[in-house]
Amino acid sequence: MLQKIRDNSKGIIAKGIVGLIALTFALFGVESLIGLGSSERAPAEVNGEDISSQDLMRGIELQRRQILTQMGADADPALLDENRLYRLVLDELIDRTLLEQSADNQGLYLSEEMIDQLIVSTPQFQVNGRFERSQFESILRNSGYTPLMYRDALRIETLLNQERAAYILSAFATPSEVQRVIAMDQQSRDLAYTELSLADVLANLSVDADAVQARYDREAPRLQTEEQVVLEYVLLERDQFVDFEGVSQEQLEAAYDQVLATFGEQEEREAQHILIEIGSERNAAAAQARAQELLDEIRAGADFAEIARESSDDVGSASSGGSLGFNTRGVFADAFDNALFGLEEGAVSEPVRTEFGYHLIRLNAVRRAEPPTFAEQQFELRAEIAEREAELEYVAALEQLADISFSAADLIVPAEELGLDIRTTEPLTREVGEGRVAGDLRVRTAAFSGDLLGERLNSLPIELDTGTAVVVRVKEHLPSRQLTFEEVRDTLEQSLLVEMAQAQLTEQIAQWLEGLRSGEPLDRLAPEQSWSEFTGLQRDARDVPVNVLQKAFSLPYGGNQQKPMYDSVTLSNGNLAIVRLDAVHAGESDLSDEEIRMMASMLASRLGEMDYQSRFNSLRDSATIERR
């Protein structure tokens, strides 16, 4: 079909269509061009509500950035499993959508003013205990968020936490439950184990060629290579257009004049406040009356900071005397802002009503930010101008790349027109690819599409990130084929040997367990084996393998039981072990009353978490979820 479009692309109507596409592309970017070619279905639907591809891709990109940030400066993006990242983010979006729907059905709400207050009182956004917008924006930028994205994420997270907190805070544990948990936590056990080596058994086993051939004949249909393709591609990067030396002095001076104009408009005010909340215990009239009482005390000579520490209901600022730091207009609710920016230095406002309650506001200082000198700002301005111009050139080149690639029969013309190198990937599958290009899920999805794999066309530009786009085409197709016997013989032989060794050990252990449980000693059943014995081990002991410890603490043991308990367990190294439980010692609690109260609180929180998880499981079980 696309070839027919190419064959008839010289007509007037076709040129008009191409013109409209070019205009749309110029206005809205490469994603709009892709959107014209297909009506992509949402990757999932939850109770009739779509999870958009845009939200999914944004979530994947944010997750990728956060992981790479945690990995450090030397992080290699190629190490990320794009398929796992896709599934992880999609699952999170499905879960979040379910919980959002639940919150919406229950009428939970969070106002813009409350979001403002949460942001301002966040310690990570403060410098010396005061909110700093530059700190706020810097942290968001490093995390891959814009302020609007963060506000939306904060709103959703806070709403979801409201429902979760309702379950956790309403849960409780009875005194008997607390004592039982403490007793179990303090309990210790006497145990022993003996380990049987899988490698020792393997060393004495062999498998004949006929058995390996029989396994191959039986499993041949599933012993297939994965379908692969080799891609060639051109990579367009915004950084290649950055020209620091090309920034003129006139551009620098004009940009500096804008900086001066901006600083001239910025006024910051340092304030303190006292909040008297309106709630179930105090109505609006009572809150206003209380605020007026405190105002009278302040005007009579009481210290504002002391009153704030003693009486303010704003837990985020009360401990610091109600300090809000320096802030510009627009940070707080309108009524609060209007009162703050109408005060003279040193003055205290009348009680101001917001949705939180009544505020008393004291203005401590007014300042205008001192602008940097031209010399101080010159390097940063040069970088900003160069980056801005590079962005414009990149967008224009991206549009040109999309246009040329669509009509070209290969990548030679796009590469020559834009001065790009044609590169080649290693073979990649639908699920796995190495490197920045082949490791991208969108690239692999495009590579195995009908247009690229069947018709051998160029892809549309695929944006790997906000400053990098790639056009790919299939250079070589490597169809799936059945693996030969020679290719898998060693693997099949080893698999058979391990199965034989595990079966032999399992049979041997079953015989020994029968003898041990009937009272025969281990040295008579297996003279080459011996017990490793331990007494008084608790649940967090590190003297024995964790699988042995878990098995020993999972065995039931009556208080009057005389005989040891026996069972077997597989260790993390593949070996098997027999575990002997000799005795269980009740724990003696030496916890103080405060520690017991803390234990009760932790147990109640845990029970609340379980109730909340049950609630979520119920939502998920009853939901209609469609993955596409």
C-alpha positions in Angstrom: 0.0 0.0 0.0 2.8 2.4 0.9 4.5 1.7 -2.4 1.4 2.7 -4.2 1.4 6.0 -2.3 5.0 6.5 -3.3 4.2 5.7 -7.0 1.4 8.3 -7.0 3.0 11.0 -4.9 3.6 13.4 -7.7 -0.1 14.5 -8.1 -1.5 17.9 -6.9 -3.7 16.2 -4.3 -0.8 14.2 -3.0 1.3 17.3 -2.7 -1.5 19.0 -0.8 -1.7 16.0 1.6 2.1 16.1 2.1 1.9 19.8 2.8 -0.7 19.3 5.5 1.3 16.5 7.0 4.4 18.8 7.0 2.5 21.6 8.7 1.1 19.2 11.3 4.6 17.9 11.9 6.1 21.4 12.2 3.4 22.4 14.7 3.2 19.3 16.8 6.3 17.2 16.2 7.1 13.7 15.1 4.5 12.0 17.3 1.7 13.8 15.4 3.1 12.4 12.1 3.1 9.0 13.5 -0.5 9.5 14.8 -1.6 10.4 11.2 -0.5 7.0 10.0 -2.2 4.9 12.6 -4.8 5.1 15.3 -2.9 3.3 18.0 -5.0 1.6 20.6 -4.4 2.2 24.2 -2.1 -0.4 25.7 -4.6 -1.2 28.4 -8.1 -0.5 29.6 -9.3 -0.6 33.2 -13.1 -0.6 33.8 -13.6 1.2 30.5 -11.0 3.8 31.1 -8.0 3.8 28.8 -4.4 4.0 29.9 -2.9 6.0 27.1 0.3 5.2 25.2 1.5 8.7 26.1 1.2 8.0 29.9 2.9 4.7 29.4 5.8 6.0 27.5 6.2 9.0 29.9 6.2 6.5 32.8 8.8 4.3 31.1 11.0 7.3 30.5 10.7 8.6 34.0 11.4 5.1 35.4 14.4 4.8 33.1 15.8 8.2 34.3 15.3 7.4 37.9 17.0 4.0 37.6 19.9 5.5 35.7 20.3 8.2 38.3 20.4 5.6 41.0 23.0 3.6 39.0 25.4 6.6 39.0 27.4 8.5 36.4 28.7 5.4 34.7 25.3 3.9 34.2 24.8 2.0 30.9 21.3 2.4 29.5 21.8 -0.7 27.4 21.7 -2.8 30.7 18.1 -1.9 31.2 15.5 -4.6 30.2 13.0 -2.5 28.2 10.4 -5.3 28.2 10.6 -5.7 31.9 10.4 -1.9 32.2 7.3 -1.8 30.0 5.5 -4.5 32.0 6.5 -2.9 35.3 5.2 0.6 34.4 2.0 -0.8 32.7 1.2 -2.8 35.9 1.8 0.3 38.0 -0.5 2.4 35.8 -3.2 -0.3 36.0 -2.9 -0.5 39.8 -2.9 3.3 40.1 -5.9 3.6 37.8 -7.9 1.1 39.9 -7.0 3.1 43.1 -7.8 6.4 41.5 -11.2 5.1 40.5 -11.8 3.9 44.0 -10.8 7.3 45.4 -13.0 9.1 43.0 -16.0 6.8 43.8 -15.6 7.7 47.5 -15.5 11.4 46.8 -11.9 12.0 48.0 -10.6 15.4 47.2 -7.5 17.5 47.3 -7.5 21.3 46.5 -4.8 23.2 44.7 -4.1 25.2 47.9 -3.5 22.0 49.9 -1.0 20.9 47.2 0.7 24.3 47.5 1.0 23.8 51.2 2.5 20.3 50.8 5.1 21.5 48.3 6.1 24.5 50.5 6.5 22.3 53.6 8.5 19.6 51.9 12.0 19.6 53.5 13.8 18.6 50.3 12.5 21.8 48.7 13.8 24.0 51.5 17.1 25.7 52.1 17.9 26.6 55.8 14.3 25.6 56.7 12.7 27.9 54.0 11.1 27.0 50.7 13.3 27.9 47.7 11.8 27.8 44.3 15.2 27.2 42.6 15.8 24.2 44.8 12.3 22.9 44.0 12.8 23.2 40.3 16.3 21.7 40.4 15.2 18.6 42.2 12.3 18.1 39.8 14.5 18.6 36.8 17.0 16.0 38.0 14.1 13.6 38.6 12.6 14.1 35.1 9.5 16.0 36.3 8.1 19.3 35.3 6.3 21.3 38.1 2.9 20.5 36.5 3.8 16.8 36.3 4.9 16.8 39.9 1.8 18.5 41.1 -0.4 16.0 39.4 1.7 13.1 40.8 1.5 14.6 44.3 -2.2 15.1 44.0 -2.8 11.5 43.0 -0.3 10.1 45.6 -1.9 12.1 48.4 -5.5 11.0 47.4 -4.5 7.4 47.3 -2.7 7.7 50.7 -6.0 9.0 52.2 -7.7 5.7 51.6 -4.7 3.7 52.6 -4.3 5.7 55.8 -8.0 5.1 56.7 -7.3 1.3 56.8 -4.0 1.5 58.6 -5.1 4.0 61.2 -8.3 2.2 62.0 -6.7 -1.2 62.5 -5.8 -2.4 66.0 -4.2 -5.4 67.7 -5.4 -7.0 70.9 -3.1 -7.5 73.9 -3.1 -11.2 73.4 -2.1 -10.9 69.8 0.7 -8.6 70.7 2.0 -11.0 73.4 1.7 -14.0 71.0 3.8 -12.1 68.3 6.4 -11.1 70.9 6.7 -14.7 72.1 7.1 -16.0 68.5 9.6 -13.2 67.8 11.7 -14.1 70.9 11.4 -17.9 70.4 14.6 -19.9 69.8 15.2 -23.4 68.5 17.8 -26.1 68.7 18.5 -27.7 65.3 21.0 -29.6 63.2 21.4 -30.3 59.5 23.5 -32.4 57.2 24.2 -31.3 53.6 24.3 -33.7 50.6 26.3 -32.4 47.6 24.7 -32.5 44.2 28.1 -32.1 42.6 29.4 -35.3 44.2 26.5 -37.3 42.8 27.0 -35.7 39.4 30.6 -36.7 39.3 29.7 -40.4 39.5 26.9 -40.3 36.9 27.0 -40.6 33.1 24.3 -40.6 30.4 24.5 -42.5 27.2 24.1 -40.8 23.8 20.8 -42.6 23.1 19.2 -41.0 26.1 20.4 -37.6 25.0 19.1 -38.2 21.4 15.8 -39.4 22.8 15.4 -36.2 24.8 16.3 -34.2 21.7 13.7 -36.1 19.6 11.0 -35.5 22.2 11.7 -31.8 22.7 12.8 -30.9 19.2 9.6 -28.8 18.4 10.4 -26.4 21.2 14.2 -26.2 20.6 14.0 -23.2 18.2 16.1 -20.2 17.7 14.2 -16.9 18.1 13.4 -14.9 15.0 16.0 -12.1 14.6 16.7 -9.1 12.4 19.7 -7.0 11.8 18.9 -3.3 11.5 20.7 -0.4 9.8 19.9 3.0 11.1 20.7 6.7 11.1 20.7 8.6 14.4 19.8 12.3 14.6 20.9 14.0 17.8 20.2 17.5 19.0 23.7 17.9 20.5 25.2 17.8 17.0 23.6 21.2 16.3 24.9 22.9 19.4 27.3 25.7 18.4 28.6 27.7 21.4 31.0 29.7 19.2 28.2 30.7 16.9 26.4 32.8 19.6 27.0 36.5 18.9 27.7 39.3 21.4 24.4 40.9 20.4 22.5 37.8 21.4 24.3 37.6 24.7 23.5 41.2 25.5 19.9 40.9 24.6 19.5 37.8 26.7 21.2 39.6 29.7 18.8 42.5 29.3 15.9 40.0 29.7 17.5 38.6 32.8 17.7 42.1 34.3 14.1 42.8 33.4 13.0 39.5 35.1 14.9 40.3 38.2 13.4 43.7 38.4 10.0 42.2 38.6 10.8 39.6 41.3 9.9 40.6 44.8 10.2 38.1 47.6 8.7 38.4 51.0 9.8 36.6 54.2 6.9 35.8 56.4 5.7 33.8 59.5 2.2 32.6 60.0 0.0 31.0 62.7 -2.8 28.7 61.5 -5.9 28.0 63.5 -7.6 25.0 61.7 -11.3 24.6 61.1 -12.4 21.1 61.7 -14.6 18.7 63.7 -13.4 20.1 67.0 -13.5 23.8 66.1 -15.9 25.5 63.7 -15.2 28.6 61.6 -16.5 31.1 64.2 -14.5 29.5 67.0 -11.3 29.4 64.8 -11.7 33.1 64.0 -12.3 34.0 67.6 -9.1 32.0 68.6 -7.1 33.7 65.9 -8.3 37.1 67.2 -7.3 36.3 70.7 -3.8 35.4 69.6 -3.6 38.6 67.5 -4.5 40.6 70.6 -1.7 38.9 72.6 0.8 39.7 69.8 -0.2 43.3 69.6 0.1 43.4 73.4 3.7 42.5 73.1 3.8 38.6 72.9 6.4 37.1 70.7 5.0 36.0 67.3 7.3 33.0 67.0 6.6 31.7 70.5 2.8 32.0 69.9 3.3 30.1 66.6 5.3 27.3 68.4 2.6 26.9 71.1 -0.6 27.5 69.2 -0.2 27.0 65.4 -1.9 24.0 63.8 0.5 24.0 60.9 2.9 21.1 61.9 5.2 21.9 59.1 6.1 25.4 60.3 5.1 25.6 64.0 8.4 24.2 65.3 10.3 27.0 63.4 8.1 29.7 64.8 5.8 29.8 61.8 8.6 30.6 59.4 7.7 30.3 55.7 10.9 31.8 54.3 11.1 34.1 51.3 8.4 33.5 48.7 7.1 35.2 45.5 3.5 36.0 44.8 1.6 33.0 43.6 3.0 30.4 46.0 0.1 30.5 48.5 -3.7 30.7 48.2 -5.1 33.9 46.8 -6.4 35.3 50.1 -3.1 34.5 51.9 -1.1 36.0 49.0 -3.2 39.2 48.9 -2.8 39.7 52.7 0.9 39.0 52.6 1.7 41.4 49.8 -0.5 44.1 51.3 1.5 44.3 54.6 4.2 46.7 55.6 7.4 45.2 57.0 7.0 44.2 60.6 3.1 44.3 60.4 0.8 41.5 61.4 -2.4 40.9 59.4 -5.9 40.5 60.7 -7.2 36.9 60.7 -7.2 35.7 57.1 -9.6 32.9 56.0 -8.4 30.1 53.7 -9.7 26.6 53.3 -7.3 25.4 56.0 -8.6 27.8 58.6 -7.6 31.3 59.8 -4.1 32.6 59.5 -2.2 35.4 61.2 0.6 36.6 58.9 3.7 38.6 59.9 5.8 40.2 57.2 9.5 40.2 58.3 11.3 41.5 55.2 11.0 42.4 51.5 13.8 41.9 49.0 14.4 42.1 45.4 16.8 39.5 44.0 20.2 41.0 43.1 20.9 40.3 39.4 24.2 38.6 38.5 26.7 40.6 36.5 27.1 40.1 32.8 30.4 38.2 33.4 28.8 35.9 35.9 25.9 35.1 33.5 27.7 35.1 30.2 28.6 31.3 30.1 25.1 30.2 31.1 23.5 32.6 28.6 25.7 31.4 25.8 24.8 27.8 26.7 21.0 28.6 26.8 21.1 30.4 23.4 23.1 27.6 21.8 20.8 25.0 23.2 17.7 26.9 22.1 19.0 27.4 18.6 20.1 23.8 18.4 16.6 22.7 19.4 15.1 24.7 16.5 17.6 23.2 14.1 17.0 19.7 15.5 13.2 20.0 15.0 13.7 21.3 11.4 16.2 18.4 10.7 13.8 15.9 12.3 11.0 17.1 10.0 13.4 16.8 7.0 14.4 13.3 8.1 10.8 12.2 8.4 10.0 13.5 4.9 13.1 12.1 3.2 12.9 8.7 5.0 9.3 8.2 4.0 10.0 8.6 0.3 13.4 7.0 0.1 14.0 3.4 -0.8 16.9 3.1 1.7 18.9 5.1 4.2 21.5 6.4 1.8 19.6 9.6 0.8 18.6 10.6 4.3 22.2 10.0 5.5 23.7 12.1 2.7 21.2 14.9 3.0 21.7 15.3 6.7 25.3 14.3 7.0 24.5 11.2 9.1 26.3 7.9 9.3 24.5 4.6 8.5 25.1 2.2 11.3 24.2 -1.4 11.9 23.0 -3.2 15.0 23.8 -6.7 16.2 21.0 -9.3 15.6 18.0 -8.6 17.8 14.8 -10.4 18.7 11.4 -9.1 19.5 12.2 -9.3 23.2 15.9 -8.5 23.5 18.3 -6.1 21.8 21.7 -4.7 22.8 22.6 -1.1 22.8 20.8 2.2 22.8 18.9 1.6 19.6 18.2 -2.1 19.6 17.5 -2.0 23.3 14.5 0.3 22.8 11.2 -1.4 22.8 9.7 0.9 20.2 12.5 0.2 17.8 12.1 -3.5 18.2 8.3 -3.2 17.7 8.8 -1.2 14.5 11.5 -3.7 13.3 9.1 -6.6 13.4 6.1 -4.7 11.9 4.7 -5.6 8.5 6.0 -2.4 6.9 9.6 -2.9 7.9 9.8 -6.7 7.9 7.5 -7.5 5.1 7.9 -4.5 2.7 11.4 -3.5 3.8 10.5 0.2 4.2 12.2 2.8 6.4 10.6 3.4 9.7 9.2 6.8 10.8 11.5 8.7 13.1 11.5 7.1 16.6 12.4 9.5 19.4 14.6 7.6 21.8 14.5 10.6 24.1 13.7 14.3 23.8 16.9 15.0 21.9 17.5 11.9 19.9 15.6 10.3 17.0 16.4 7.2 14.9 15.2 5.9 11.6 15.7 2.1 11.1 15.2 -0.4 8.3 15.6 -4.1 8.2 19.0 -5.1 6.7 18.7 -8.8 7.3 16.0 -11.2 8.5 17.0 -14.3 10.3 13.9 -16.5 10.6 13.4 -18.9 13.5 14.8 -22.4 12.9 15.1 -25.6 14.8 18.4 -26.0 16.7 20.5 -28.9 15.6 21.4 -31.8 17.8 25.0 -30.7 17.9 24.0 -27.2 19.1 22.0 -28.4 22.1 23.6 -31.8 22.9 25.8 -30.4 25.8 22.8 -28.6 27.3 20.5 -31.6 27.1 23.1 -33.9 28.5 23.7 -31.6 31.5 20.0 -31.3 32.1 19.6 -35.1 32.1 22.5 -35.5 34.5 21.1 -32.9 37.0 17.7 -34.6 36.8 19.2 -38.0 37.5 21.3 -36.6 40.4 18.3 -34.8 42.0 16.2 -37.9 41.7 18.9 -40.1 43.3 19.5 -37.6 46.1 15.7 -37.3 46.7 15.3 -41.1 46.9 18.3 -41.4 49.2 17.0 -38.7 51.5 13.6 -40.3 51.6 15.2 -43.5 52.8 17.3 -41.8 55.4 14.3 -39.8 56.7 12.4 -43.0 57.2 15.2 -44.5 59.2 15.8 -41.3 61.2 12.1 -41.0 62.1 12.1 -44.6 63.3 15.0 -43.9 65.6 18.1 -45.0 63.7 21.1 -42.7 64.1 22.6 -40.9 61.1 26.1 -42.5 61.5 24.5 -45.9 61.0 22.4 -44.9 58.0 25.2 -42.8 56.3 28.6 -43.1 58.0 30.0 -40.5 55.6 27.5 -37.8 56.8 27.6 -35.9 60.0 25.4 -33.3 61.8 26.1 -29.6 62.1 24.4 -28.8 65.4 23.2 -25.5 66.8 21.4 -24.4 70.0 19.3 -21.4 70.8 19.1 -20.1 67.3 16.6 -17.2 66.7 14.9 -16.3 63.4 17.5 -13.8 62.3 20.5 -16.2 63.0 23.2 -16.2 60.3 25.1 -19.2 61.4 23.2 -21.6 59.1 21.9 -21.4 55.5 18.7 -19.4 55.4 16.7 -22.3 53.8 17.7 -24.5 56.7 16.6 -21.9 59.2 13.3 -21.2 57.5 12.6 -25.0 57.4 13.5 -25.4 61.1 11.1 -22.6 62.1 8.3 -23.9 59.9 8.3 -27.4 61.6 5.6 -27.9 64.2 7.0 -29.0 67.5 4.9 -29.7 70.6 6.1 -28.6 74.0 6.1 -32.2 75.4 7.5 -33.8 72.3 10.4 -36.1 73.0 11.6 -37.1 69.6 13.3 -34.7 67.1 11.5 -33.6 63.9 13.1 -34.3 60.5 12.5 -32.9 57.1 14.5 -32.1 53.9 15.1 -28.8 52.1 16.8 -27.7 48.9 19.6 -25.1 49.4 20.3 -22.1 47.2 23.4 -23.8 45.7 21.3 -26.8 44.5 22.4 -29.2 47.2 19.9 -30.9 49.5 19.9 -31.0 53.2 18.2 -33.0 56.0 17.1 -30.7 58.9 16.6 -32.0 62.4 14.6 -29.9 65.0 15.5 -30.9 68.5 13.8 -28.4 70.8 11.8 -25.1 70.9 12.5 -22.6 73.6 9.8 -20.0 74.5 11.0 -16.5 74.3 11.3 -14.4 77.5 10.2 -10.9 76.8 12.4 -8.2 78.3 10.6 -5.4 76.4 9.6 -2.2 78.3 6.1 -0.9 78.3 7.1 1.6 75.6 8.6 -1.1 73.4 5.4 -3.2 73.8 3.3 -0.2 72.8 5.5 0.3 69.7 5.2 -3.4 68.9 1.4 -3.1 69.2 1.4 -0.1 66.9 3.6 -1.9 64.3 1.3 -5.0 64.5 -1.8 -2.8 64.0 -0.2 -1.1 61.0 0.7 -4.4 59.6 -2.9 -5.7 60.0 -4.1 -2.4 58.4 -1.8 -3.0 55.5 -3.2 -6.5 55.1 -6.7 -5.1 55.1 -5.8 -2.5 52.6 -4.2 -5.1 50.4 -7.3 -7.3 50.6 -9.3 -4.2 49.5 -7.0 -3.7 46.6 -7.1 -7.4 45.6 -10.9 -7.2 45.7 -10.8 -4.2 43.4 -8.5 -6.0 41.0 -10.5 -9.2 41.0 -13.7 -7.4 40.2 -12.2 -5.1 37.6 -12.4 -5.5 33.9 -8.8 -5.2 32.7 -7.8 -5.6 29.1 -4.2 -5.6 28.0 -3.5 -5.1 24.4 
